[in-house]
Amino acid sequence: MVSLTVHLFGKPEWEFDKVNTKSLRAKAGEMKERLQQAADVMENLAKKMEPRSCWL
């Protein structure tokens, strides 16, 4: 069994210089990219484990 932790978001003071609508929208785009990358990682790991039982 493999356990994987992927941090998608850091502390707000690390993520934002200034919080406003523009920075929130920009962060939303970054979060989408991070979630896509996490899904890609999970998919690749699942492919490598196909002969075995794998939960997604």
Secondary structure, DSSP 8 states (H G I E B T S, - for coil): -----------HHHH-SS-SHHHHHHHHHHHHHHHHHHHHHHHHHHHHTTTS----
